[in-house]
Amino acid sequence: MQGLAGITSSLLTLLPLVLLLGVRLTPAPWWPLGLLPLYLAALGFGLLMGATALYFKQVDAFFTIVQFLFLPYFFYLVRFEPWMTPLPFAPGAYLLRLAFTGEEVSPGLLLLALVQALLFLGVGLLAMAWVYAAVRRRGLLGRY
């Protein structure tokens, strides 16, 4: 039921934006492929942040700072430039934009977004595994 509520609230947010800004969304048939790299990169980043929380425990203020640092970063990614390709999440965000506007995508951009997403996912998984082992070794897992 939560999934349906999330989709409904997203549509209720998206609809006024589309009507007010005049953006026409014409999703390409390959749009799930555009979502996959961004999802995998976000999952890897979430695992990295989870590993940080597992190790340091009191991270609320740090997560708030990270959240507010990402807001202007993602707003800046709206105007994608070629020099932005090595930046984190940039190829995936641009790929998703191309997928929802129906534009053509280059195979190089898709490959770069997938490589970057798998790199984020790998680093997140490794960080979580390492921190989990370290916390278990020190006997700190149950102490919150």
N, C-alpha and C positions, 0 to 999 in steps of 0.2 A: 504494500500500500504506500510505503514511503517513496518508492520509485515513481509511482504515478503522481504523487503530490509534487515531487521534484520536477518532473516533466511539465506538469501544469503550471507551476510557478515560473519555470523558465520560459514557457510560451507566453505567459501573461506579461513577462518582462520584455521579451523580444518583440511582441506585437506592437506596442506603442513606439518602440525605437524604430521599427521598420516603417511605420506610418508617418512618424515625425521626420525622420531623416531621409526618407525616400529611397532607401537601399532596397534593391531587388535581389532576393535570394533565389538563385536558380541552381540548386545543388547538382553537381556532376554525378554520374552514376558511380563513380569511384570514391565518393566522399568518405565512406568508412576507412578507406586506405589513407586518407588525409588525416583522419582522427587518430589512427593507431600510433604514429610516432609521438604525437603530443601526449597521448595517454600513457605510453610507456615511459617517456621522460618524466612526466609528473609522478608516476608511480615510483620511479627510482629516486626522485628528489624527496618524495614523502618517506621512503624507507631511510634515506639519509637523515632526514629530520627526526624520524622515529628513533634512529640509533643515537642521535644527539640527546633526545629526551630520556632514553633508557640509561645513558651513561651519567648525565648531569642531573637528572630528575627535576630540578627547579628551572624550567626553561620558558615559562610563560612570557616574560618580558622579551626574551630573545626572539621568540616566535612572532611576537607582535612587531618587533623591529623589522624582521625579515619580510613579513607580510606587507608592511608599508613601503619597504624598499622595492618590492616587486611591482607595486601598483604603477609607478611612473615608468618602470622598465617595460611593462606590457603595453602601456599606452603609447610608448615610443615605437613599439614594434608594428603599429598600425601602418606606418609609412615605411615599408620594408625597402632597404637599399642593399645592393650587392655586398658591401663591406660588412654587413651584419651577419653573414652566413656562419662565421665561427661562434657567434654568441649563443649562449644556452637558450633553448626553446625557440630561437628565431626561425630556423628552417621549418620546424613543425608548425608554428603559428602561421607562417606565410603559406605553407602547404594547405592548411585547413581553410584559410581565407580563399585560396584559389579553388578549393573543392566546393565551397558554398557559393561562390560567384560563377561557377561553371567555366572558368578559364582553363586553358591548357597548362600542363605542368611538365617541366623538363625531367627526364629520368635522373639527371645528376642531383637535382634538388630533392627528389624522393629518396635517393640513395643516401645523401648527406643527412636528411632528417632521420632516416632509419638507423644509420650508424650512430648518430648523436643520441638517439633515444636508447639504443641498446647499450651504449656507453654509460649513460645515466643509470639505467636499470642495473647494469653490472656493478657499478660503483656503489649504488644503494644496497644491493644484495650483499656485496662483500663487507660493507661497513656494518650492516645489521648483523651479519654472522660474526664478525670480529668482536663487535661490542657485546653481543649476547654471550659469547664465550668468555670474554674478559670479565663481565659482570658475574657470570656464574662461577668463574674461578675464584673471584674475590668474595663470593658469598653475599653479594649486595642485591640480588634480584628481588628478594622479598621485603626489603627495607625501604618503605616509602614514607 
